[in-house]
Each structure stands twice: as structure tokens, then as C-alpha cells.
Amino acid sequence: MTREWPTLIGYVESVKGGVVTIRLRDNMPTFIMIDGHSYRIGQVGAFLRIPLGYNQLYLVCTLVGAAAAPRTEEPNSSPGHRWLSATLFGESIGGVFDRGVSQYPTIEDEVHLVSPQDMRVIYGSTNEDGVITVGHIAAASGISGDLNLGGMVTKHSAVVGSTGSGKSNFIAVLLEAIATQGFPAARLLVIDPHGEYASAVGQYGRVFKIRPDTGEGELPLYVPFWALPFDELQAIALGQMQPSSETAVRDDITALKKAAAAHLKNTPLDAAITADSPIPFSLKRLWFELDDFERQTFQDKEKTKPSQKISEGNAEDLLPNQYPAPNPGNQAPFAHPRPRNIGKQLELLRSRLQDSRYSFLFQLGEGLAPNLKGEIGNDLHHLVQSWVGHEKPLTVLDVSGLPPDVLSTIVGTLIRIVYDLLYWALDLPISGRNQPLLIVLEEAHLFLPEGGDSAAHRTISRIAKEGRKYGVGLCVVTQRPGEIDSTILSQCGTMIALRLTNSADRSKVESAMPDDLGALSGMLPALRTGEGIVLGEAMPIPSRIQFFKARHRPLGDDPNVPWAWRQDRPDGSQYESALNNWRNQTDMTDKEKTNA
């Protein structure tokens, strides 16, 4: 007579790749007690075990059902019996767990519940030197939820969850864990489109912002216009032009960059300089010379003798040279014979140079603004060093103050500046391979839409495909995974999925889940706030984790409605302050309000 172990729940009925169908024992109760531990049979996400000699195969339950119809060709359809569908994810040999399986089960192999001892075998396999603790296993509160930092960074990751699911809290917990759990040389760069994380960084990092609150230790965020490729600079500063005019402007910028390169500490080869090279030049001088070309008139029919200026302009102050107006007849002064007809574009450029909303780009501080000769006080390496080369592990680039129409271009430029510098660091100690960098991209659906071709999309796609080789990892964070480029999502080796209710979003996540565990997406609508499923490189097994609450909460957390509505109504004069903030595009301090 075969002995039945108390943990035995059923037998293998069919195997298709890594998916195993299990027939439950007859009269198997749904709730049992073993050694003082209670077990619910048939829980989606629960672990199961198949002993094969010295090997133990481990599975996760993804589907539960009962057959009521007479048997057909389907393996699950025998009359009346209950069945489970589970996916293989690893095995242990001699008490050592490893992902993947060396052999598959066969028909009638026994299937057992996973005991606390098995759980310790599974989770005890994690390399303790390379993990961070972000919560506890939901099914076993005594076991910490540890993420493998190396796998998460080098193989990229995606964090998805609906609004209010605890996504921002998890990112704050992740940042805090890396900063406080023994990684003093860590480098994390957070792109923050909504200004949520300044409050969550605390003493662990720096915050760069378009309009910083210096009293809170925030620093100004500058993006040098001369670091933008020509096409992106043209789109922001000049707009569309005819091909011939565009070529002429490109040539003028190249000439200005070649002239300015002579003032650099290390002058690059002349042949290597193009309009796309990150070399400083004076945009005011470009405007002045292009405008002068359009305004010039001539005193002879051959158009070789320019008219005398009525008034002298000034490039620094954006004042144009003034010439006598051209005579519409056949008399002097004559109009320019080959105008580029870019007057509208030049007006846009002049407007951008004076627009306070674009001061982060064109009115640079920190020695980054070129003079009319193209000379600068500080170069790009000082900028990147201030972002990711300081003594603290975290950096938040708060881009919430950017004009919406240039948000994607500027974010793409920010990331490209950092990535290219680390790429060309080669074997230096600051390179990505020697000191890896993790880029956390919040609200990623804004920058990575399906089929998009923005500056951010191109740069982030490049990092997703090749960043692993150069030590630059990507963490894509979004509440709308259904809108994100499928190629980029598929490059993420770790998926951290919090509660998702939208069917289109769940479908996208299911198709991108690693290890053939897409069926677990059915659990996503039922997850509790602050709870998530972790699959892929960051965990040895697919796990449901209840994440900690962040000590420094991001501003994106939900407001406490009952508490707020029980307070006294605020003074109505505050609406005037709000209007002043709107008009000044900033949060005015008390001192500024008094002076105003």
C-alpha cells in the first residue's frame, strides 16, 4: 500500500513545455492543517512541489478549475474532478535552489504543497551580498522580500500599477533601500515629471529643478542648448524650414562650433565636428548673423555694395542691425538677391532666447553659457559630475517645470548627455561598467509611446537594447503599460506589477512577463495597495510581496481626505497667492511674497 504524505494534493496529468496540469486527489478538502500550519488548496500564486528523486521541482499555480463535462480530447475534462494548472520556475538539488529545470515531470508524478522548510530553501538561495530588502513575502510574513540588485539594474526592470496602487511608494522604498543598505557608491538618476520625489530623497541625494527652492537645498537644472543635436535644437528654437535654408543654417552652426572649439581645453579634430557635436557656440551670434543676412540691402544693381547701416545692432542684447528699406522699384537700395526667407523662424528664435520658460535651456548658469566667441566657464563634464558624480547615491531631475511641448526632447537630451559620457568613459573608474548607473524613468508612457520617434524614445530605446553592456540600467515606471512601446517593455528582465485594473494594460503586461508566467496577470486586479508581483531577474522565483511604507513619502501619495475635510476652511486670500504662483511659474517663498 502506497503511503500518502500529508502534503500530497494530486498527480501530474499533462505536461506542455513549462506548464503542468495537476489532477487533485478525490475528496481533497480546500482547507487543511499540517504541523500547525494552515493551507488553502488551489490558491492562484501558491507554490507547489514535485519530488523527482533527489530533485525537487517547484511550480506556481496559475489556474484552477473543475471538469463537469464528459472526457474529451482536453486533458482537464474528465468528469467531476478538480484540477490546477501550474508553471515550472525552478528546482532544488541537495537543498540548493536554482531557476530553471533540468528535467520535466511525467504522468502520475506526485504533487505536494510547499512547506515552510521548502520556502526557506527557495528564498535562502538569494545572494545576501547583492540584495536589498523592500518588504516581506505576502504568503509568508516571516520571510523578507529581497530583490537582487545586480539582476534588476543590468537586465532592466519595469514597475507598473494603476493610480493609487502604491507605485510611487515602492519607488521611494527602492531608492531608500539602495541608499541605506550598504551601497555607498551607488548611482541612481530619477527623471521626475511631476515633482513627486524631492520629499522622498531626504539626505540621500540631490534635487535639480527648473525653479529650485534653495532654502530646501534644491539646485538649478540647466540643459545646455549646444548639447542638443541640430534637428532637436531646430525643432525647439527655429521650427520648420525649407531644405535649402535648413542646410544653410546647419552649415552656419557647424562653422560656429568649429571656431568655438579652439577655445576648449582639449580641441577636437576639425573633421570630427558637425552641427550635432556637443560643442558650445553662441546662439545669440547665430541669430544676429542670420538676421543681418536677411536685412541687408545693396546700393548697386550687382548687389555687391551693401548699404550703410542706419543703426548698429548688438548681438548680446538681441538688437538687429538696421538698413535702409529696399526700394520696390528699379532703384537703390536693392533687396538681398538670395534671402533665405526665415524671418518667421528668426523671430521665434529671438522669442525663445528671451522667454523665461526656456531659461533653463538658453539662459544658462554655472558657467555653461557661451559668450559671443563660444567660450564657456564650465564644460559638460562638470554638469554630469554634478548630476551623478557627487558623494550621494541619489539624484532627482525634477522636470515638472518644463514646457509640455519640449518635455520629451529635453528628457531625451538629459539622458543622452549622461549615457554618452559614461559610454565614452570606456575603462575609466567612473564608467558605467565600473560604477553602474540606474536610470528611473517615472511616467514612462509620456516618453515611450508605441510607435513614437521622439528624442527621449530614441535615447531610451538605445539604453534598453545596449545599456547592459555599458553598465547603465533602466527602470521604467508607468501607470499605463498599454501605451508603452512593446519592444522596450520586452527588454525588461524584471517585472514588478502592482494592482492593475485596465484590461488593455494587463494584456500588455501579460505578454511582457518573463518566464512564461503571463497567466499570473489575472491576479493583478485583486492585489492590495502596496502589494506587487515580482517576476524575473530580481527574484529567484515569482513572488507576491507586501512592500514597506516609505519613511519619506513622495508627494504623489493620495491626500488624507477625511483628515483634510475635518479641518477649518483655509483663508480665502490664499487664492491670490495661488494666482501669483501661476503668473510667476514658481512657488514664492514667504520672503519673496513680503518683498512683492
DACOR-V760382 format. One record per residue. N is the residue number from 0. PHI is phi in whole degrees, 0 to 359 (none if undefined). OMEGA is omega in radians with two decimals (none if undefined). NEAR is the number of other C-alpha atoms within 8 Angstrom. Layout:
((N/PHI/OMEGA/NEAR) (N/PHI/OMEGA/NEAR))
This chain:
((0/none/-3.10/2) (1/285/3.13/3) (2/283/3.10/4) (3/256/3.11/5) (4/288/-3.12/5) (5/295/-3.13/5) (6/274/-3.11/8) (7/291/3.14/10) (8/242/-3.11/11) (9/178/-3.04/11) (10/222/3.12/13) (11/293/3.13/16) (12/252/3.08/11) (13/203/3.12/10) (14/227/3.09/12) (15/227/-3.03/6) (16/63/3.12/5) (17/267/-3.11/9) (18/258/-3.08/10) (19/242/3.03/14) (20/263/-3.02/14) (21/240/3.05/14) (22/267/-3.14/13) (23/288/3.09/12) (24/297/3.07/8) (25/297/3.11/5) (26/59/3.11/4) (27/287/3.12/7) (28/290/3.13/6) (29/275/-3.14/7) (30/224/3.14/8) (31/223/3.09/9) (32/242/3.09/8) (33/225/3.11/9) (34/51/3.09/4) (35/82/3.12/5) (36/251/3.12/6) (37/266/-3.13/8) (38/226/2.99/8) (39/258/-3.10/8) (40/278/3.05/8) (41/87/3.08/9) (42/275/3.08/8) (43/296/-3.09/11) (44/95/3.13/11) (45/283/-3.13/8) (46/269/3.09/10) (47/228/-3.09/12) (48/224/3.07/12) (49/239/3.12/12) (50/283/3.07/11) (51/230/-3.09/8) (52/66/3.12/5) (53/281/-3.13/7) (54/268/3.00/10) (55/236/3.08/12) (56/269/-3.13/13) (57/243/-3.09/12) (58/227/3.02/12) (59/237/-3.09/14) (60/288/-3.12/16) (61/240/-3.07/13) (62/204/-3.14/9) (63/228/3.14/12) (64/199/3.09/7) (65/219/-3.11/10) (66/269/3.13/12) (67/246/-3.10/9) (68/275/3.06/8) (69/300/-3.09/7) (70/300/3.03/8) (71/236/3.11/7) (72/288/-3.14/5) (73/288/-3.09/6) (74/291/-3.05/9) (75/264/-2.90/9) (76/253/3.07/13) (77/293/-2.95/12) (78/295/2.93/9) (79/81/-3.04/8) (80/272/3.12/11) (81/261/-3.06/10) (82/216/3.07/13) (83/234/2.96/14) (84/244/-3.07/12) (85/222/-3.11/13) (86/246/3.09/13) (87/291/3.09/13) (88/226/3.14/14) (89/180/-3.14/13) (90/210/3.03/14) (91/236/3.07/13) (92/233/-3.11/9) (93/65/3.09/6) (94/81/3.12/6) (95/247/-3.08/9) (96/273/3.06/11) (97/213/3.10/9) (98/290/-3.10/9) (99/83/-3.11/8) (100/230/3.11/10) (101/267/3.09/5) (102/211/-3.07/4) (103/250/3.09/5) (104/288/3.10/9) (105/233/-3.07/8) (106/301/3.10/9) (107/72/2.99/7) (108/295/-3.10/10) (109/287/3.07/11) (110/237/-3.06/14) (111/238/2.95/11) (112/292/3.07/10) (113/267/-3.09/11) (114/272/3.05/6) (115/303/3.09/6) (116/296/3.09/7) (117/297/-3.14/8) (118/298/3.12/10) (119/292/3.06/8) (120/297/-3.09/12) (121/295/-3.04/12) (122/279/3.08/9) (123/286/-3.12/7) (124/281/-3.08/10) (125/292/3.09/10) (126/289/-3.03/7) (127/294/-3.13/5) (128/286/-3.03/4) (129/238/-3.08/8) (130/237/2.98/11) (131/235/-3.13/11) (132/262/-3.08/9) (133/239/-3.13/14) (134/173/3.08/11) (135/223/-3.14/15) (136/295/-3.04/14) (137/296/-3.09/8) (138/275/-3.13/5) (139/210/-2.99/7) (140/298/3.12/8) (141/280/-3.12/6) (142/252/-3.10/8) (143/287/3.07/10) (144/269/-3.06/12) (145/252/3.08/12) (146/252/3.07/11) (147/284/-3.01/14) (148/292/-3.13/10) (149/298/3.13/8) (150/295/-3.11/12) (151/290/-3.09/15) (152/280/-3.00/14) (153/287/-3.12/12) (154/260/3.13/13) (155/67/-3.11/16) (156/208/3.08/14) (157/230/3.08/13) (158/242/-3.08/13) (159/235/3.13/15) (160/174/3.13/14) (161/292/3.07/12) (162/303/3.14/7) (163/88/-3.12/8) (164/277/-3.12/13) (165/103/-3.09/13) (166/296/3.14/14) (167/296/3.09/9) (168/298/3.14/13) (169/297/3.14/14) (170/298/3.10/8) (171/298/3.10/15) (172/296/3.13/14) (173/299/-3.14/9) (174/298/-3.13/11) (175/295/-3.13/11) (176/296/-3.14/11) (177/295/-3.09/11) (178/287/-2.98/13) (179/245/-3.03/7) (180/251/2.93/7) (181/92/3.10/6) (182/231/-3.02/8) (183/295/-3.11/7) (184/260/3.14/8) (185/296/3.07/12) (186/230/3.09/13) (187/233/3.13/13) (188/239/-3.09/14) (189/256/3.02/12) (190/267/-2.95/13) (191/243/-3.08/15) (192/285/-3.07/9) (193/242/3.11/7) (194/65/-3.07/10) (195/274/-2.82/10) (196/261/3.09/11) (197/302/-3.13/11) (198/284/-3.08/10) (199/268/-3.07/13) (200/285/3.13/16) (201/61/-3.10/8) (202/276/-3.02/4) (203/271/-3.08/10) (204/195/3.11/11) (205/244/3.10/13) (206/240/3.06/13) (207/251/-2.99/13) (208/217/-3.14/13) (209/299/3.08/13) (210/238/-2.99/8) (211/284/2.98/9) (212/264/-3.06/8) (213/296/3.09/7) (214/295/3.10/5) (215/265/3.12/5) (216/84/3.11/8) (217/286/-3.10/12) (218/244/-3.14/11) (219/288/3.11/9) (220/258/3.09/10) (221/240/3.08/9) (222/233/-3.06/11) (223/298/3.14/12) (224/299/-3.08/8) (225/285/3.05/9) (226/269/3.12/13) (227/282/2.96/11) (228/299/-3.04/11) (229/304/-3.07/9) (230/300/-3.11/6) (231/284/3.06/10) (232/295/3.12/11) (233/298/-3.10/10) (234/299/-3.12/9) (235/279/-2.93/8) (236/263/-3.02/10) (237/238/-3.07/12) (238/82/-3.07/9) (239/292/3.08/7) (240/222/3.01/9) (241/294/-3.09/6) (242/307/-3.12/6) (243/294/3.11/6) (244/292/3.12/11) (245/299/3.12/9) (246/297/3.14/8) (247/296/3.12/8) (248/295/3.10/8) (249/301/3.13/10) (250/296/3.13/9) (251/296/3.12/9) (252/295/3.10/11) (253/301/3.13/11) (254/296/3.11/8) (255/296/3.13/12) (256/292/3.11/15) (257/294/3.12/10) (258/291/-3.12/9) (259/288/-3.11/14) (260/299/3.13/12) (261/295/-3.12/7) (262/271/3.13/8) (263/287/-3.14/8) (264/298/3.08/4) (265/238/-3.04/4) (266/282/3.10/8) (267/287/3.09/7) (268/297/-3.11/6) (269/301/-3.09/6) (270/291/-3.11/5) (271/273/-3.06/6) (272/270/3.07/12) (273/229/3.09/8) (274/293/3.12/11) (275/268/-3.08/9) (276/293/3.14/8) (277/282/-3.11/8) (278/241/-3.09/9) (279/294/3.00/13) (280/206/-3.10/15) (281/270/3.10/12) (282/287/3.07/6) (283/294/3.11/11) (284/294/3.09/10) (285/301/3.13/11) (286/301/-3.08/13) (287/298/-3.09/13) (288/288/3.09/8) (289/294/3.14/9) (290/294/3.13/11) (291/297/3.12/10) (292/299/-3.12/8) (293/286/-3.02/12) (294/275/-3.02/10) (295/305/2.96/11) (296/235/-3.02/15) (297/230/-3.09/15) (298/264/3.13/12) (299/237/-3.11/10) (300/294/3.13/8) (301/285/3.13/5) (302/57/3.10/12) (303/246/-3.09/8) (304/248/-3.12/8) (305/296/3.05/9) (306/289/3.06/11) (307/289/-3.12/6) (308/289/3.01/9) (309/285/3.09/8) (310/213/-3.11/7) (311/275/3.11/8) (312/275/-3.13/9) (313/214/-3.09/10) (314/296/-3.08/12) (315/298/-3.13/8) (316/265/3.14/5) (317/58/3.06/11) (318/257/-3.06/9) (319/279/2.92/11) (320/293/3.11/12) (321/248/3.13/10) (322/240/3.03/12) (323/302/-3.14/10) (324/295/3.14/6) (325/293/3.11/9) (326/276/-3.12/10) (327/293/-3.14/6) (328/272/-3.09/4) (329/259/3.14/6) (330/229/3.11/7) (331/293/-0.06/10) (332/281/-3.10/13) (333/260/3.12/15) (334/290/3.10/9) (335/299/-3.07/11) (336/287/-3.07/5) (337/228/-3.13/4) (338/291/3.13/7) (339/271/3.10/6) (340/56/3.13/7) (341/240/3.13/9) (342/302/3.13/8) (343/296/3.14/7) (344/294/3.13/12) (345/291/3.06/12) (346/295/3.09/8) (347/296/3.14/11) (348/298/3.12/11) (349/299/3.11/10) (350/296/3.13/8) (351/297/-3.12/10) (352/296/-3.11/11) (353/258/-3.06/8) (354/282/-3.12/8) (355/296/3.12/5) (356/294/-3.12/7) (357/252/-3.12/13) (358/297/3.11/11) (359/298/-3.06/12) (360/257/-3.01/10) (361/248/3.13/11) (362/246/-2.94/9) (363/281/3.01/13) (364/247/3.10/7) (365/58/3.11/7) (366/75/-3.09/10) (367/268/-3.09/12) (368/277/3.12/12) (369/286/2.97/13) (370/278/-3.06/9) (371/295/3.08/11) (372/273/-3.10/9) (373/90/3.13/15) (374/278/3.14/12) (375/230/3.10/11) (376/271/3.12/9) (377/229/-3.11/9) (378/258/-3.07/9) (379/300/-3.09/7) (380/295/3.05/7) (381/295/-3.14/8) (382/295/-3.12/9) (383/294/3.09/11) (384/298/3.12/9) (385/292/3.13/8) (386/278/-2.99/10) (387/236/-3.10/12) (388/248/3.12/7) (389/275/-3.00/8) (390/278/-3.10/5) (391/256/-3.04/11) (392/282/-3.00/14) (393/248/3.01/16) (394/224/3.07/15) (395/249/3.01/15) (396/261/-3.10/12) (397/277/-3.10/15) (398/256/-3.11/14) (399/293/-3.13/9) (400/270/-3.11/8) (401/285/2.99/10) (402/301/-3.05/8) (403/303/-3.06/5) (404/287/3.11/5) (405/243/-3.05/9) (406/304/-3.08/10) (407/295/3.14/12) (408/296/-3.09/11) (409/291/3.11/11) (410/298/3.08/12) (411/300/3.13/15) (412/292/3.11/13) (413/304/-3.09/9) (414/292/-3.11/11) (415/294/3.12/9) (416/301/-3.12/10) (417/293/-3.07/9) (418/296/-3.11/9) (419/295/3.14/8) (420/294/3.11/9) (421/290/3.09/12) (422/298/-3.10/10) (423/276/3.01/7) (424/290/3.06/10) (425/55/-3.07/7) (426/258/3.11/7) (427/294/-3.13/7) (428/301/-3.11/6) (429/270/-3.13/8) (430/293/-3.14/16) (431/297/-3.14/13) (432/289/-3.12/10) (433/269/3.06/10) (434/219/-3.03/12) (435/304/3.13/12) (436/238/3.03/13) (437/250/3.09/12) (438/259/3.12/12) (439/259/-3.07/12) (440/252/3.10/12) (441/284/-3.14/11) (442/49/-3.01/11) (443/298/-3.13/11) (444/295/3.09/12) (445/289/-3.02/7) (446/251/-3.02/10) (447/235/3.14/12) (448/292/3.10/11) (449/302/3.12/8) (450/78/-3.11/5) (451/286/-3.14/8) (452/216/3.14/6) (453/276/3.10/10) (454/299/3.12/13) (455/295/-3.12/15) (456/299/-3.11/13) (457/294/-3.10/10) (458/293/-3.09/11) (459/290/3.06/10) (460/300/3.13/9) (461/297/3.12/9) (462/295/-3.14/12) (463/299/-3.08/14) (464/274/-3.01/9) (465/233/-3.07/8) (466/300/-3.11/12) (467/302/-3.11/13) (468/291/-3.06/7) (469/246/3.02/11) (470/76/3.10/14) (471/244/-3.13/17) (472/260/-3.08/17) (473/232/3.03/14) (474/240/-3.08/13) (475/268/-3.08/11) (476/241/-3.10/12) (477/204/3.00/12) (478/260/3.14/10) (479/231/-3.12/11) (480/298/3.12/12) (481/296/-3.11/10) (482/263/-3.05/10) (483/272/3.10/13) (484/305/-3.07/11) (485/296/-3.12/9) (486/297/-3.13/6) (487/292/-3.14/11) (488/297/-3.13/10) (489/289/3.12/9) (490/280/-3.10/10) (491/278/-3.11/12) (492/283/3.09/13) (493/238/3.07/16) (494/243/3.07/15) (495/244/-3.01/12) (496/250/3.02/13) (497/266/-3.03/18) (498/301/3.10/15) (499/228/-3.11/13) (500/253/-3.10/9) (501/285/-3.06/6) (502/294/3.13/6) (503/294/3.10/7) (504/294/3.14/13) (505/296/3.13/15) (506/297/3.12/10) (507/294/3.13/11) (508/294/3.14/12) (509/301/-3.12/12) (510/291/-3.11/7) (511/263/-3.10/10) (512/293/3.13/13) (513/284/3.01/11) (514/64/3.06/7) (515/57/-3.09/7) (516/247/-3.12/10) (517/300/-3.12/11) (518/296/3.11/8) (519/291/3.13/11) (520/297/3.09/10) (521/296/3.12/7) (522/279/-2.93/9) (523/300/-3.13/13) (524/294/-3.04/8) (525/262/-3.14/6) (526/291/3.08/10) (527/282/3.09/7) (528/298/-3.12/9) (529/83/-3.13/14) (530/243/-3.11/14) (531/212/3.04/13) (532/262/-3.14/12) (533/248/-3.14/14) (534/228/3.02/15) (535/107/-2.94/14) (536/292/-3.05/11) (537/282/-3.13/13) (538/228/3.11/13) (539/293/-3.13/12) (540/218/3.04/10) (541/296/-3.00/11) (542/225/3.04/10) (543/260/-3.00/12) (544/242/2.95/13) (545/267/-3.05/12) (546/282/3.07/13) (547/296/2.95/10) (548/268/-3.10/8) (549/294/3.09/11) (550/290/3.07/6) (551/250/-3.00/9) (552/283/3.05/10) (553/291/-3.10/13) (554/294/-3.11/9) (555/286/3.10/6) (556/299/3.13/10) (557/296/3.06/5) (558/291/3.10/5) (559/274/-3.00/6) (560/298/-3.11/6) (561/302/-3.13/6) (562/296/-3.08/7) (563/297/-3.07/8) (564/280/3.06/7) (565/269/-3.13/6) (566/279/3.04/6) (567/292/3.11/5) (568/295/-3.14/4) (569/290/3.13/5) (570/297/-3.12/5) (571/296/3.13/5) (572/293/3.13/6) (573/295/3.11/8) (574/296/3.09/7) (575/294/3.10/7) (576/298/3.12/8) (577/298/3.12/8) (578/295/3.10/8) (579/297/3.08/8) (580/300/-3.14/11) (581/298/-3.10/8) (582/292/3.14/7) (583/273/-3.12/7) (584/54/-3.14/6) (585/200/3.04/8) (586/263/-3.05/6) (587/291/3.10/7) (588/283/3.14/6) (589/301/3.14/6) (590/296/3.14/6) (591/296/3.14/8) (592/295/3.13/8) (593/294/3.13/6) (594/294/3.14/5) (595/293/none/4))
